[in-house]
Amino acid sequence: MISFFQLSSHQQLCHKDEYLALMQFKDSFVIDRQASTCPKINLWKSQGVDCCSWEGIWCDQNTSHVIGLDLSSSCLLGSINSSSSLFRLGHLQYLNLALNDFNFSKIPPAVGNLSKLTYLNLSSSFFSGQIPHEISKLSNLAKLDLSFNLDYSHQGLLELKRPNLNSLVQNLTKLEWLDLSYVGINSPIPKSSANMSSLTHLHFGQCGLHGKFPIDIFQLPKLQVLDLENNWELSGSFPEFHSHSQLRALDVGNTTFSGELPISIGMLSSLEYLDVSSCNLSGWVPPSIGLSSKLNFQTQEP
């Protein structure tokens, strides 16, 4: 699991240039100041001049540099470009801008300048267009979530072509959590994905994936969640699972996975959710699946 910082005590005020950068970033958006559900950014000025004490801000306890910014669900309306004051926060390790409205703008390439980032969440925020190749330079990332950037008809807005998925996974070798649900990838999953030995969560729901799924990904030692649902042209089959697998959730619903479910899948002690509905599976459901009282098993209707 990815863990992150706690609010720390500190002796000095935050740096003036970072204070100004945060205020300029705030002022670049339209914010519903009456929205009781979005208190973070509205309270900044009333919380004093020390930005390290503001809600949604974390600072290094030794240097007082801003290292964390969580403005998820902050009722931000507007766009971010590469000249935004956000990118003057060069010490950021954690950035969460999920659940805002960036008005179908593109993810700015300058995000690649935040080289210390270990956590980046831009999900459900109305970003659109090509994912900038600069994201693949963020080699310290442990979590990357670009999921559910949808238009009003629930169609995905983001695309991953340059970089493609292969270059992304080759460069981001420290990833533990990758969520690209509803990103238009429209390619096979590269075999190099099976080398991402730190992965615990891999979400590729409705990405236009096709070709054959690399079977070795099932054997990633720390993998807990694998979501491949609604990739109608993605084929594959199941391996025999190791007894020490940590897999908790597996969803291949609405794919063209085929073959039989192995007996070993029902013996996984950690497995809680399995969806193989609307696939091309054959054979019988292994009796071992019915032995688990905690397993939520989804399959085709008889």
N, C-alpha and C positions, 0 to 999 in steps of 0.2 A: 504493500500500500504506500501511496505517496503521502507523506505527511509534510506539513509546513508550519511556519513560524507562529509563535504566540506573541501577543503584544508585549513589548519589553520596556522595562524602565530605562530611562536615559537621563543624562545630566545636562545636556545642552539642547538648545532649540534646533529645529530642522534647518537645513541650509537655505539661505535666502533665495538662491536661484531655483531650488526645487519647489519652494513655497510659491514663487511666481509662476513656475511652469504649471503647477497644479491649478492655480487660480485661472490662468489663461486657458487651460484645457477645459475647466468647468464653464468658463464664460463663452466658449465656442459652441455651446449647445443650447437648444431650447429645452427648458426643464419645467415640468408641471410642478410648480411650487406648492400647489394645494394637495398634491398626491401624498396621502399619509403612508402609502406603501413604499415610497422612495425617499426615506429620510436622510440617507448618507450624505449626499453632496449638498443638500439644502442646509445642513447643520454646520458645514465647515466653518464659516465665519464666526458663528456663535460659539464655537469650541476653541476660539483663541487663535493666536498667530503661530503657534507651534504645530505645524502640520503633522508631526509625529504622533500627536494626540487625537487627530481627526479619525472619525469612523471610516473604515475601509482602507486605512493607511498603516503600513508597517515600516519601521525604521530599524536599521542596524544599531544594536545597543552600544556599540563602540564608536562608530563613526557618525551616527545620526543621519546617514544617507537613506533616502526612501528606497526600500527594497521590495515592497509589496503594495499593490494597488488592486483592490477589489471593489469595482463599481458595477457589479452584476445587479440587475433589476433596479437601476437607478433612474429610470425614466429619461434617459438621454435621447434626444432627437437631433439628428444632424449627420455630418460626415466627418471622417478623419482623413487628412492627406499627409504626405510625407514631411510637410513643414510644421505639423502640429507640435505644440510644446510638449506633448507626451513623450516625444523621442529625445527630449533633453534629460529625461530621467534615466541616465545611463547605467545606474546601479540596480535597476529593476531585476528581480528574480522571479516575481510572481505577478501576472497580469490577467485579471478576469473582467471582461467587458460583456459577458453573456447577458441575454435577455434585455437588450436595449434596441433602439431603432436607428440604424445607421443609414437608412433611407436608400437602400440598394447601391450604396457606394462600394468601391473596391477596397480590399484590404491593402493598406499602403505598404509599398516596398520597404519603407524605412523601419518596419517592424524587425527587419533583419539586423538593424543596428543595435538592438537590445540583446547583445551577445551573451549576457549572463542569465537570460531567462531559463528557468527550469519548468515553468508552468505557464501555459498560454491557453486561454479559453475565450473563444470568439463565437460561441454557439448561439443559435436562436436570436440573431441580431440584425437580420436583413442586410448582410454583406452579399455582394454578387460578383460575378466575373471570375477571371482566372486567379487562382491562388498564386501569389508572387513567389518566384523562385528563391527569393531571399529567405523565406521561412526555412528552406532546407539547409541554411547556414547556421541555424540555431542549434548547434551540436550538443548543448547542455540540456535540451528539453527532455523532461521525464513525462510530462503530460501535454498532449496537443489535442484540443477539441475544437473542430470547425463544423460541427454537425448542425443539422436542422436550420440552416439558413434558407428559408422557404419563401416563395411569393404567396400571394393571397389565395392561390388555387392549390397550394401545398406542393408545388414543384420546386426542386432544388435550384438554387441560384449560383452556387459556386462550381467551378470546374478545376480539375487537376490534370493539366496537359504538359505544361512547362513550368516547374518540374513535373515529370510524370511520377507515378507512384514508385517506380523503381528507384529514381534518384532520391526521393524523399526518404525511403526506408534505408537506403545505403548510407546516407549522411547522418540520420538521427538515430544513432546506435544505442542511445541511452533511454529510449522511449520505454515507458512502462504502460502507458495508457494512450491509445490512439483511437479517436472517434472521428470518422469521416462520413457518418451517416448522411445520406442525401447529397453528397458531393458527386458531381458528374465525373467519374473516373474513366469509365468506358474503355477498360483495358483488362487484360488478365492480371491476376495477382502475381507479382514476381516471386520466383523461387527464393530470392534473397531474403524475403520476409521471414523465412524459417530460421534465419540467423539472429533474429531479434530476441536474444535469450532473456532479456529483462521484462518482456511483455507480460502483463497480467490481464489487460483488457484490450480487445481488438473489435472495433465496431465498423462494419462496412455495409450497413443496411441500405438497400436501394441506391446503389452506386453505379449501376450499369456494368457491373463486372461480367466478364465472359471467359471462356476457356476453362481449363481444368484447375481446380483448387489444389495448391501444393500440399500433399498429404502430411509432410513433415511438420507443418504448422501445428497440427494437433498435438505434437509431442513437445512443444515448447515447455520447458520445465516449470514455469511460473504461471502459465496461462490459466485464468479463472473464467473469463467470459469471452465467447466468440460468437459474434452476431453477423450472419451473412444473409439475412432474410431479404426477400424481394429482389434478388438478382436472378432473373428468370433464365438467363443464358449461362449461368455458372454451373459447371458440372463438377463431379467429384465423388469420392467414396470414403468410407470410414475405415480407419486402421483398427487393429487390436489395441486397446488402450492399456497403458501401464497402470498398475494398481495404485501407484503413488501420484497419479495425475491429480492436480488441484482444480480441475474443471468444475465450475458451479453452474454455468449456463451455456447452452449450445443451441443456436437457432439457425437452421438451414431451410426454414419454411419458404415455399415459393422459389425454389431453385430446381435444377435438374440433377441433383445428387441421386445416385443410383446404387444398386447393389443391396446387400443385406446389412442390417444393424448387427454389429458384433455382440456376442454374449458379454464381453468385457465391459461394454458401456453401461450395463445395468449393475455392474459391481463397483462403480465409482462412488465412493462413500460421500464425496462432497457434492455430487451432481444434484441440483434442485430443479432445473428447468431444461427440458429438451423438446424442441419443436422441429418435427420433420414433416409437417403438413404440406400437401401439394408438391411432393417430390416424386421421383420415379423409383422408389425403393421397392424391393421384392422380398419374398420370403416371409417368415413369421416374426412377430415381435418377440424378442428373447424373453423367456419367463423371468429372467433376473430383473428386468425392468419393473415388473409388478411387485417385487419384493421390497422396494424402497417406499416407505410411507411418506417421505417428504418430497418425492419427485413429482413435479408437474409435467406430465407427458402429453404433448400435442401431436396428433397424427391425423391421417385422412379418415374421414368417416367411412365405415364399411359399406 
